[in-house]
Amino acid sequence: MSEATDSAVEAKEKSQAVALVIAILALLLALAEAGAKNAQHRSTESNIETSDLFNFYQAKRIRSTVAETAAQMLEAQKTAVTDPKAQEVFEKQIADFKATVARFEHDSKTPEDSLEKIQDRAKEASERRELANRRLEHYELGSGLAQIAIVLASAAIITGITALVWLSVALGAIGAALVAFGFLAPTVLPLMG
């Protein structure tokens, strides 16, 4: 009778240990899912910002090119005009177009809206998007491994196969490492992205 009692106590302790492993894995899963959701949100947000900035850049670049082309056309037409007053009108219009081009290139009122600054901001937003995507990959893989580990630990309780618990712990540790890399250093692992 004491052998049966000892066996039951041992089985209960083993089940409690596996239940603790499952609880830890569930916590890992929750953290990975929260991280993934945050990374996905940041990726989408940065993608929209990148798109908006590149569109703004393209619109200003097109307007600048149109003004530059107009100035060049007027300069070519001015050579055919002999009337000094007409040439003055041409000069004024050419100067206006060149001022417009210069304003698009380097806007003194809003320097952050110069073509170069817009392009720099768009590149920064693009880099933030890529970083968020790298984080997302880590979190999703960590989450997947945590889910598999939970299933294996649950199966270990039912079947009593200890190897499943160890496999579950190993997968959970790998998943935790991926989540940690996603949070701390998402660009370190070369196999990702």
N, CA and C of each residue as an Amber inpcrd file, in Angstrom:
protein
   579
   0.8190000  -1.1940000   0.0000000   0.0000000   0.0000000   0.0000000
   0.8600000   1.2530000   0.0000000   1.9430000   1.2360000   0.7320000
   2.7960000   2.4130000   0.7770000   3.4830000   2.6300000  -0.5660000
   3.7270000   1.5340000  -1.2860000   4.3130000   1.6520000  -2.6260000
   3.3470000   2.3750000  -3.5610000   2.0870000   2.0690000  -3.4870000
   1.0740000   2.7200000  -4.3160000   0.9410000   4.1840000  -3.9250000
   0.9970000   4.4490000  -2.6190000   0.9070000   5.8240000  -2.1370000
   2.1180000   6.6220000  -2.6010000   3.3020000   6.0190000  -2.4640000
   4.5250000   6.6910000  -2.9270000   4.4550000   6.9780000  -4.4230000
   3.9450000   6.0180000  -5.1700000   3.8260000   6.1770000  -6.6190000
   2.8430000   7.2950000  -6.9650000   1.7390000   7.3600000  -6.2210000
   0.7370000   8.4020000  -6.4610000   1.2920000   9.7790000  -6.1100000
   2.0290000   9.8490000  -4.9860000   2.6280000  11.1230000  -4.5750000
   3.6620000  11.5710000  -5.6110000   4.4580000  10.6080000  -6.0830000
   5.4750000  10.9110000  -7.0970000   4.8190000  11.3890000  -8.3950000
   3.7390000  10.7400000  -8.7990000   3.0310000  11.1340000 -10.0180000
   2.4280000  12.5280000  -9.8620000   1.9040000  12.8100000  -8.6450000
   1.3180000  14.1230000  -8.4010000   2.3970000  15.2010000  -8.4630000
   3.5490000  14.9290000  -7.8450000   4.6500000  15.8990000  -7.8650000
   5.1440000  16.1320000  -9.2940000   5.2140000  15.0430000 -10.0530000
   5.6490000  15.1530000 -11.4470000   4.6460000  15.9880000 -12.2480000
   3.3650000  15.7370000 -12.0210000   2.3280000  16.5030000 -12.7200000
   2.3720000  17.9750000 -12.3260000   2.6470000  18.2480000 -11.0500000
   2.7490000  19.6370000 -10.6040000   3.9410000  20.3370000 -11.2620000
   5.0520000  19.6130000 -11.3830000   6.2350000  20.1900000 -12.0280000
   5.9420000  20.4970000 -13.4940000   5.2550000  19.5660000 -14.1590000
   4.9120000  19.7810000 -15.5680000   3.9080000  20.9290000 -15.6870000
   2.9850000  21.0230000 -14.7380000   2.0210000  22.1270000 -14.7500000
   2.7420000  23.4640000 -14.5910000   3.7800000  23.4910000 -13.7580000
   4.5720000  24.7080000 -13.6050000   5.2930000  25.0480000 -14.9100000
   5.8190000  24.0260000 -15.5870000   6.4630000  24.2360000 -16.8900000
   5.4490000  24.8190000 -17.8740000   4.2460000  24.2710000 -17.8800000
   3.1980000  24.7680000 -18.7810000   2.8500000  26.2210000 -18.4530000
   2.7770000  26.5470000 -17.1670000   2.4640000  27.9240000 -16.7720000
   3.5530000  28.8890000 -17.2480000   4.8030000  28.4850000 -17.1020000
   5.9150000  29.3310000 -17.5610000   5.8680000  29.4830000 -19.0800000
   5.5690000  28.3840000 -19.7690000   5.4680000  28.4430000 -21.2310000
   4.3050000  29.3340000 -21.6680000   3.2060000  29.2790000 -20.9120000
   2.0590000  30.1390000 -21.2330000   2.4240000  31.6130000 -21.0460000
   3.2160000  31.9070000 -20.0150000   3.6900000  33.2750000 -19.8110000
   4.5720000  33.7080000 -20.9790000   5.4700000  32.8280000 -21.3970000
   6.3220000  33.1140000 -22.5550000   5.4670000  33.3690000 -23.7930000
   4.4510000  32.5450000 -23.9820000   3.5560000  32.7070000 -25.1300000
   2.8570000  34.0690000 -25.0850000   2.3820000  34.4490000 -23.9160000
   1.7030000  35.7450000 -23.7870000   2.6550000  36.8990000 -24.1010000
   3.8810000  36.8210000 -23.5930000   4.8670000  37.8710000 -23.8720000
   5.2040000  37.9290000 -25.3580000   5.3770000  36.7580000 -25.9650000
   5.7110000  36.7120000 -27.3940000   4.5740000  37.2830000 -28.2340000
   3.3490000  36.9480000 -27.8880000   2.1960000  37.4570000 -28.6400000
   2.0460000  38.9680000 -28.4690000   2.2680000  39.4540000 -27.2430000
   2.1900000  40.9050000 -27.0140000   3.2870000  41.6240000 -27.8010000
   4.4870000  41.0600000 -27.7820000   5.5880000  41.6470000 -28.5470000
   5.3020000  41.6400000 -30.0360000   4.7270000  40.5440000 -30.5170000
   4.4110000  40.4360000 -31.9460000   3.3660000  41.4740000 -32.3480000
   2.3600000  41.6300000 -31.5060000   1.3130000  42.6100000 -31.8240000
   1.8990000  44.0240000 -31.8550000   2.7430000  44.3410000 -30.8800000
   3.3800000  45.6550000 -30.8350000   4.2750000  45.8690000 -32.0500000
   5.0690000  44.8650000 -32.3920000   5.9750000  44.9810000 -33.5470000
   5.1820000  45.1390000 -34.8410000   4.0860000  44.4090000 -34.9500000
   3.2600000  44.5160000 -36.1530000   2.6560000  45.9190000 -36.2650000
   2.2040000  46.4490000 -35.1350000   1.6430000  47.8080000 -35.1270000
   2.7120000  48.8210000 -35.5430000   3.8990000  48.7050000 -34.9760000
   4.9910000  49.6320000 -35.3110000   5.4030000  49.4990000 -36.7800000
   5.3950000  48.2780000 -37.2810000   5.7490000  48.0580000 -38.6830000
   4.7460000  48.7450000 -39.6040000   3.4730000  48.5610000 -39.3140000
   2.4210000  49.1810000 -40.1260000   2.5020000  50.7030000 -40.0460000
   2.6890000  51.2050000 -38.8360000   2.7990000  52.6510000 -38.6310000
   3.9880000  53.2270000 -39.4120000   5.1260000  52.5650000 -39.3320000
   6.3220000  53.0360000 -40.0440000   6.1690000  52.8890000 -41.5530000
   5.4630000  51.8550000 -41.9750000   5.2300000  51.6610000 -43.4040000
   4.3790000  52.7990000 -43.9700000   3.3550000  53.1830000 -43.2350000
   2.5000000  54.2930000 -43.6670000   3.3100000  55.5870000 -43.7120000
   4.1130000  55.8130000 -42.6700000   4.9400000  57.0260000 -42.6370000
   5.9300000  57.0430000 -43.8020000   6.5570000  55.8960000 -44.0700000
   7.5000000  55.7990000 -45.1870000   6.8120000  56.1270000 -46.5020000
   5.6570000  55.5350000 -46.7100000   4.9050000  55.7640000 -47.9420000
   4.5190000  57.2340000 -48.0830000   4.0160000  57.8080000 -47.0030000
   3.6200000  59.2210000 -47.0460000   4.8070000  60.1260000 -47.3720000
   5.9330000  59.8670000 -46.7240000   7.1060000  60.7180000 -46.9490000
   7.6570000  60.5660000 -48.3600000   7.7200000  59.3260000 -48.8530000
   8.2060000  59.1490000 -50.2220000   7.2390000  59.7710000 -51.2350000
   5.9370000  59.6910000 -50.9720000   4.9620000  60.3540000 -51.8530000
   5.1400000  61.8730000 -51.8210000   5.3440000  62.4140000 -50.6370000
   5.5820000  63.8540000 -50.4880000   6.8510000  64.2480000 -51.2420000
   7.8870000  63.4440000 -51.0880000   9.1500000  63.6980000 -51.7880000
   8.9360000  63.6940000 -53.3030000   8.2400000  62.6710000 -53.7950000
   7.9980000  62.5640000 -55.2440000   7.1950000  63.7580000 -55.7590000
   6.1870000  64.1590000 -55.0110000   5.3630000  65.3010000 -55.4380000
   6.2080000  66.5780000 -55.5180000   7.0320000  66.8020000 -54.4920000
   7.8890000  68.0000000 -54.5220000   8.9350000  67.8990000 -55.6270000
   9.4720000  66.7110000 -55.8410000  10.4850000  66.5210000 -56.8900000
   9.8650000  66.7910000 -58.2640000   8.6490000  66.3150000 -58.4880000
   7.9680000  66.5440000 -59.7730000   7.7150000  68.0350000 -59.9730000
   7.2150000  68.6970000 -58.9410000   6.9550000  70.1370000 -59.0540000
   8.2490000  70.9040000 -59.3000000   9.3130000  70.4950000 -58.6460000
  10.6180000  71.1320000 -58.8510000  11.1040000  70.9290000 -60.2830000
  10.9390000  69.7180000 -60.7900000  11.3710000  69.4100000 -62.1570000
  10.5530000  70.1970000 -63.1800000   9.2560000  70.3160000 -62.9390000
   8.4020000  71.0950000 -63.8440000   8.8520000  72.5580000 -63.8600000
   9.1260000  73.1220000 -62.6970000   9.5790000  74.5210000 -62.6310000
  10.9460000  74.6800000 -63.2930000  11.8260000  73.7210000 -63.0800000
  13.1560000  73.7740000 -63.6960000  13.0590000  73.6870000 -65.2160000
  12.1960000  72.8070000 -65.7040000  11.9900000  72.6580000 -67.1470000
  11.3970000  73.9340000 -67.7410000  10.4550000  74.5230000 -67.0330000
   9.8470000  75.7740000 -67.5110000  10.9000000  76.8790000 -67.6040000
  11.7800000  76.9630000 -66.6150000  12.8480000  77.9780000 -66.6500000
  13.7740000  77.7430000 -67.8320000  14.1060000  76.4910000 -68.0910000
  14.9830000  76.1740000 -69.2230000  14.3130000  76.5160000 -70.5540000
  13.0210000  76.2300000 -70.6460000  12.2970000  76.5520000 -71.8830000
  12.2480000  78.0650000 -72.1040000  11.9930000  78.8070000 -71.0390000
  11.9510000  80.2670000 -71.1680000  13.3190000  80.8280000 -71.5380000
  14.3790000  80.2550000 -70.9910000  15.7280000  80.7070000 -71.3550000
  15.9860000  80.4780000 -72.8420000  15.5380000  79.3390000 -73.3500000
  15.7100000  79.0510000 -74.7800000  14.8800000  80.0110000 -75.6280000
  13.6640000  80.3050000 -75.1930000  12.7970000  81.2190000 -75.9440000
  13.2990000  82.6570000 -75.8650000  13.9220000  83.0120000 -74.7520000
  14.4040000  84.3830000 -74.5510000  15.4550000  84.7690000 -75.5930000
  16.2260000  83.8130000 -76.0390000  17.2780000  84.1190000 -77.0250000
  16.6870000  84.5840000 -78.3500000  15.4600000  84.1910000 -78.6400000
  14.8230000  84.5900000 -79.9000000  14.1580000  85.9630000 -79.7950000
  14.0230000  86.4960000 -78.5920000  13.3460000  87.7790000 -78.3800000
  14.3860000  88.9000000 -78.3820000  14.0790000  89.9510000 -79.1350000
  15.0090000  91.0890000 -79.2220000  14.5370000  92.2950000 -78.4180000
  13.2570000  92.3470000 -78.1040000  12.7000000  93.4760000 -77.3610000
  13.2150000  93.4370000 -75.9090000  13.8570000  94.5110000 -75.4380000
  14.4050000  94.5320000 -74.0800000  13.3360000  94.3740000 -72.9910000
  12.1540000  94.9450000 -73.1890000  11.0830000  94.8080000 -72.1920000
  10.5950000  93.3610000 -72.1270000  10.4770000  92.7330000 -73.2720000
  10.0650000  91.3270000 -73.3090000  11.1370000  90.4570000 -72.6470000
  12.4130000  90.8040000 -72.8680000  13.4950000  90.0400000 -72.2360000
  13.4540000  90.2040000 -70.7150000  13.0770000  91.4030000 -70.2540000
  12.9230000  91.6320000 -68.8090000  11.8360000  90.7350000 -68.2300000
  10.7260000  90.6380000 -68.9550000   9.6220000  89.7710000 -68.5170000
  10.1050000  88.3200000 -68.4530000  10.8390000  87.9000000 -69.4790000
  11.3950000  86.5470000 -69.4870000  12.3270000  86.3400000 -68.2820000
  13.2040000  87.3190000 -68.0440000  14.1640000  87.2220000 -66.9310000
  13.4370000  87.0790000 -65.5920000  12.3810000  87.8890000 -65.4200000
  11.6210000  87.8310000 -64.1680000  10.9650000  86.4610000 -63.9990000
  10.3590000  85.9600000 -65.0680000   9.6890000  84.6610000 -64.9870000
  10.7110000  83.5470000 -64.7440000  11.8490000  83.6240000 -65.4080000
  12.9060000  82.6210000 -65.2090000  13.3910000  82.6600000 -63.7610000
  13.5830000  83.8740000 -63.2290000  14.0180000  84.0250000 -61.8330000
  12.9800000  83.4410000 -60.8760000  11.6930000  83.6650000 -61.1750000
  10.6240000  83.1050000 -60.3380000  10.6710000  81.5780000 -60.3430000
  10.8350000  80.9990000 -61.5280000  10.9020000  79.5350000 -61.6140000
  12.1310000  78.9950000 -60.8720000  13.2720000  79.6700000 -61.0150000
  14.4890000  79.2230000 -60.3250000  14.3420000  79.3570000 -58.8090000
  13.6440000  80.4010000 -58.3690000  13.3860000  80.5700000 -56.9330000
  12.4890000  79.4450000 -56.4190000  11.5260000  79.0590000 -57.2460000
  10.6470000  77.9510000 -56.8750000  11.4500000  76.6640000 -56.7350000
  12.3290000  76.4040000 -57.6800000  13.1780000  75.2070000 -57.6170000
  14.0330000  75.2470000 -56.3530000  14.6360000  76.3910000 -56.0710000
  15.4840000  76.5280000 -54.8800000  14.6740000  76.3190000 -53.6060000
  13.4390000  76.8190000 -53.5850000  12.5830000  76.6460000 -52.4120000
  12.2640000  75.1700000 -52.1850000  12.0340000  74.4330000 -53.2680000
  11.7740000  73.0020000 -53.1220000  13.0150000  72.2710000 -52.6100000
  14.1690000  72.6690000 -53.1020000  15.4200000  72.0140000 -52.7010000
  15.7590000  72.3060000 -51.2410000  15.6720000  73.5780000 -50.8490000
  16.0640000  73.9970000 -49.4970000  15.0880000  75.0550000 -49.0090000
  14.0160000  74.6210000 -48.3980000  12.9820000  75.5440000 -47.9230000
  13.4350000  76.1770000 -46.6070000  13.6240000  77.4950000 -46.6000000
  14.1120000  78.1720000 -45.3940000  13.0260000  78.3110000 -44.3280000
  11.7640000  78.3680000 -44.7470000  10.6720000  78.5010000 -43.7790000
  10.4440000  77.1970000 -43.0260000  10.4890000  76.0950000 -43.7330000
  10.3320000  74.7740000 -43.1140000  11.4640000  73.8740000 -43.6120000
  12.6490000  73.9730000 -42.9840000  13.8060000  73.2060000 -43.4620000
  13.5710000  71.6910000 -43.4520000  12.6960000  71.2310000 -42.5620000
  12.4230000  69.7870000 -42.5170000  11.6680000  69.3130000 -43.7550000
  11.1470000  70.2510000 -44.5420000  10.4230000  69.8950000 -45.7630000
  11.2590000  70.0770000 -47.0240000  12.5670000  70.2670000 -46.8740000
  13.4210000  70.2990000 -48.0630000  13.5040000  68.8800000 -48.6170000
  13.7900000  68.7690000 -49.8910000  13.8060000  67.4460000 -50.5300000
  14.7590000  66.4810000 -49.8270000  15.9300000  66.9650000 -49.4680000
  16.9170000  66.1020000 -48.8210000  16.4210000  65.6190000 -47.4570000
  15.8300000  66.5110000 -46.6750000  15.3370000  66.1460000 -45.3390000
  14.1550000  65.1820000 -45.4370000  13.2800000  65.4000000 -46.4020000
  12.1470000  64.4850000 -46.5840000  12.6650000  63.0950000 -46.9160000
  13.6330000  63.0300000 -47.8090000  14.2020000  61.7380000 -48.1900000
  14.8820000  61.0730000 -46.9870000  15.5950000  61.8340000 -46.1780000
  16.2360000  61.2810000 -44.9810000  15.1970000  60.7430000 -44.0020000
  14.1250000  61.5090000 -43.7920000  13.0670000  61.0600000 -42.8790000
  12.3940000  59.7990000 -43.4020000  12.2010000  59.7110000 -44.7010000
  11.5900000  58.5160000 -45.2930000  12.4960000  57.3010000 -45.0970000
  13.7930000  57.4860000 -45.2570000  14.7330000  56.3750000 -45.0470000
  14.7350000  55.9270000 -43.5920000  14.6740000  56.8790000 -42.6620000
  14.6190000  56.5350000 -41.2380000  13.3470000  55.7470000 -40.9210000
  12.2270000  56.1710000 -41.4600000  10.9660000  55.4530000 -41.2390000
  11.0430000  54.0530000 -41.8370000  11.6780000  53.9300000 -42.9840000
  11.8510000  52.6240000 -43.6180000  12.7160000  51.7110000 -42.7500000
  13.7620000  52.2600000 -42.1560000  14.6190000  51.4710000 -41.2650000
  13.8570000  51.0380000 -40.0160000  13.0100000  51.9180000 -39.4810000
  12.1860000  51.5410000 -38.3140000  11.2240000  50.4180000 -38.6820000
  10.6700000  50.4860000 -39.8860000   9.7650000  49.4260000 -40.3460000
  10.4990000  48.0950000 -40.4330000  11.7010000  48.1090000 -41.0020000
  12.4730000  46.8720000 -41.1350000  12.8440000  46.3030000 -39.7750000
  13.1940000  47.1620000 -38.8280000  13.5170000  46.7010000 -37.4800000
  12.2860000  46.0670000 -36.8280000  11.1400000  46.6980000 -36.9810000
   9.8980000  46.1470000 -36.4240000   9.5750000  44.8020000 -37.0700000
   9.8220000  44.6690000 -38.3680000   9.5830000  43.3880000 -39.0410000
  10.5190000  42.3070000 -38.5140000  11.7690000  42.6670000 -38.2410000
  12.7180000  41.7020000 -37.6720000  12.2420000  41.2580000 -36.2870000
  11.7950000  42.2140000 -35.4790000  11.2720000  41.8770000 -34.1490000
  10.0680000  40.9390000 -34.2850000   9.1950000  41.2630000 -35.2070000
   7.9950000  40.4600000 -35.4150000   8.3450000  39.0160000 -35.7450000
   9.3260000  38.8100000 -36.6120000   9.7440000  37.4480000 -36.9650000
  10.2050000  36.6810000 -35.7310000  11.0070000  37.3190000 -34.8930000
  11.5020000  36.6640000 -33.6800000  10.3420000  36.3000000 -32.7490000
   9.4480000  37.2630000 -32.5350000   8.3210000  37.0230000 -31.6370000
   7.4160000  35.9080000 -32.1570000   7.1650000  35.9000000 -33.4580000
   6.2870000  34.8650000 -34.0150000   6.9120000  33.4810000 -33.9070000
   8.2100000  33.3810000 -34.1930000   8.8710000  32.0820000 -34.0410000
   8.9030000  31.6540000 -32.5820000   9.2030000  32.5800000 -31.6870000
   9.1950000  32.2660000 -30.2540000   7.8190000  31.8260000 -29.7910000
   6.7950000  32.4990000 -30.2930000   5.4190000  32.1460000 -29.9570000
   5.0670000  30.7490000 -30.4570000   5.4570000  30.4530000 -31.6820000
   5.1840000  29.1240000 -32.2400000   5.8630000  28.0220000 -31.4450000
   7.1090000  28.2460000 -31.0650000   7.8210000  27.2460000 -30.2630000
   7.1820000  27.0930000 -28.8870000   6.7270000  28.1830000 -28.2900000
   6.0530000  28.1050000 -26.9920000   4.7540000  27.3080000 -27.1060000
   4.0200000  27.4940000 -28.1810000   2.7770000  26.7320000 -28.3750000
   3.0590000  25.2400000 -28.5100000   4.0740000  24.9140000 -29.2990000
   4.4410000  23.5040000 -29.4640000   4.8960000  22.9340000 -28.1290000
   5.6790000  23.7000000 -27.3770000   6.1730000  23.2380000 -26.0780000
   5.0220000  22.9860000 -25.1090000   4.0110000  23.8350000 -25.1200000
   2.8430000  23.6380000 -24.2490000   2.1210000  22.3510000 -24.6130000
   1.9580000  22.1150000 -25.9040000   1.2930000  20.8790000 -26.3520000
   2.0920000  19.6590000 -25.9070000   3.3980000  19.7050000 -26.0670000
   4.2380000  18.5700000 -25.6640000   4.1970000  18.3500000 -24.1580000
   4.2320000  19.4160000 -23.3750000   4.1620000  19.2770000 -21.9180000
   2.8110000  18.7080000 -21.4970000   1.7550000  19.1390000 -22.1600000
   0.4220000  18.5890000 -21.8620000   0.3640000  17.1090000 -22.2020000
   0.9670000  16.7500000 -23.3280000   1.0070000  15.3340000 -23.7160000
   1.8240000  14.5270000 -22.7230000   2.8550000  15.1230000 -22.1360000
   3.6770000  14.4190000 -21.1460000   2.8680000  14.0840000 -19.9050000
   1.9520000  14.9650000 -19.5080000   1.0980000  14.6840000 -18.3450000
   0.2110000  13.4850000 -18.6370000  -0.3570000  13.4530000 -19.8340000
  -1.2820000  12.3770000 -20.2020000  -0.5530000  11.0520000 -20.3810000
   0.5810000  11.1000000 -21.0950000   1.2850000   9.8510000 -21.4260000
   2.2930000   9.4240000 -20.3750000   2.7710000  10.3670000 -19.5790000
   3.7960000  10.0370000 -18.5890000   5.1860000   9.9050000 -19.1910000
   5.3670000  10.3200000 -20.4230000   6.6730000  10.2250000 -21.0870000
   7.5110000  11.4420000 -20.6810000   8.5380000  11.1830000 -19.9070000
   9.3910000  12.2480000 -19.3860000  10.1520000  12.9710000 -20.4890000
  10.5030000  12.2680000 -21.5400000  11.2540000  12.8820000 -22.6410000
  10.4660000  14.0380000 -23.2700000   9.1420000  13.9390000 -23.2600000
   8.3210000  15.0260000 -23.8060000   8.4610000  16.2990000 -22.9730000
   8.6120000  16.1170000 -21.6560000   8.7980000  17.2840000 -20.7920000
  10.1120000  17.9700000 -21.1340000  11.1670000  17.1700000 -21.2860000
  12.4830000  17.7450000 -21.5930000  12.4950000  18.4000000 -22.9810000
  11.8320000  17.7750000 -23.9170000  11.7270000  18.3710000 -25.2480000
  10.9400000  19.6840000 -25.1800000   9.8950000  19.6790000 -24.3700000
   9.0870000  20.8790000 -24.1730000   9.9210000  22.0010000 -23.5610000
  10.7100000  21.6600000 -22.5520000  11.5670000  22.6600000 -21.9040000
  12.5960000  23.2020000 -22.9010000  13.1740000  22.3120000 -23.7050000
  14.1740000  22.7420000 -24.6940000  13.5510000  23.6900000 -25.7220000
  12.3810000  23.3200000 -26.2500000  11.7100000  24.1940000 -27.2200000
  11.3120000  25.5260000 -26.5860000  10.8680000  25.4570000 -25.3340000
  10.5180000  26.6850000 -24.6200000  11.7260000  27.5900000 -24.4240000
  12.8770000  26.9890000 -24.1250000  14.1050000  27.7800000 -23.9460000
  14.5210000  28.4400000 -25.2610000  14.4120000  27.6970000 -26.3560000
  14.7410000  28.2760000 -27.6680000  13.7610000  29.4060000 -27.9930000
  12.4820000  29.1610000 -27.7170000  11.4710000  30.1980000 -27.9390000
  11.7400000  31.4320000 -27.0940000  12.1210000  31.2250000 -25.8290000
  12.4320000  32.3580000 -24.9480000  13.6420000  33.1310000 -25.4700000
  14.6350000  32.3980000 -25.9740000  15.8200000  33.0610000 -26.5320000
  15.4370000  33.9000000 -27.7520000  14.5710000  33.3650000 -28.6060000
  14.1390000  34.1240000 -29.7870000  13.3770000  35.3870000 -29.3880000
  12.5140000  35.2610000 -28.3880000  11.7700000  36.4310000 -27.9120000
  12.7410000  37.4620000 -27.3380000  13.7300000  36.9900000 -26.5700000
  14.7260000  37.9060000 -26.0000000  15.5260000  38.5980000 -27.1090000
  15.9260000  37.8280000 -28.1210000  16.6380000  38.4440000 -29.2460000
  15.7440000  39.4610000 -29.9520000  14.4690000  39.1340000 -30.1020000
  13.5400000  40.0690000 -30.7410000  13.4320000  41.3710000 -29.9750000
  13.4790000  41.2800000 -28.6600000  13.3600000  42.4760000 -27.8340000
  14.6740000  43.2450000 -27.7440000  15.7680000  42.5170000 -27.5340000
  17.0550000  43.1640000 -27.2560000  17.9280000  43.4010000 -28.4860000
  17.9580000  42.4270000 -29.3860000  18.8950000  42.5170000 -30.5180000
  18.3290000  41.8210000 -31.7480000  17.2960000  42.3950000 -32.3660000
  16.6320000  41.7070000 -33.4770000  17.4610000  41.5700000 -34.7470000
  18.5620000  42.2780000 -34.8460000  19.3650000  42.2010000 -36.0730000
  20.5810000  41.2920000 -35.9240000  20.7560000  40.6580000 -34.7680000
  21.9550000  39.8590000 -34.5080000  21.9300000  38.5190000 -35.2390000
  20.7940000  37.8500000 -35.2330000  20.7300000  36.5090000 -35.8150000
  20.6820000  36.5790000 -37.3350000  21.6720000  36.0110000 -38.0160000
  21.7210000  36.1070000 -39.4820000  20.6540000  35.2700000 -40.1790000
  20.1260000  34.2410000 -39.5020000  19.1450000  33.3760000 -40.1550000
  17.7790000  34.0280000 -40.2840000  17.5730000  35.1250000 -39.6030000
  16.2690000  35.7860000 -39.6280000  16.2600000  36.8770000 -40.6960000
  15.0960000  37.0540000 -41.3300000  14.8980000  38.1550000 -42.2680000
  15.7340000  38.0090000 -43.4700000
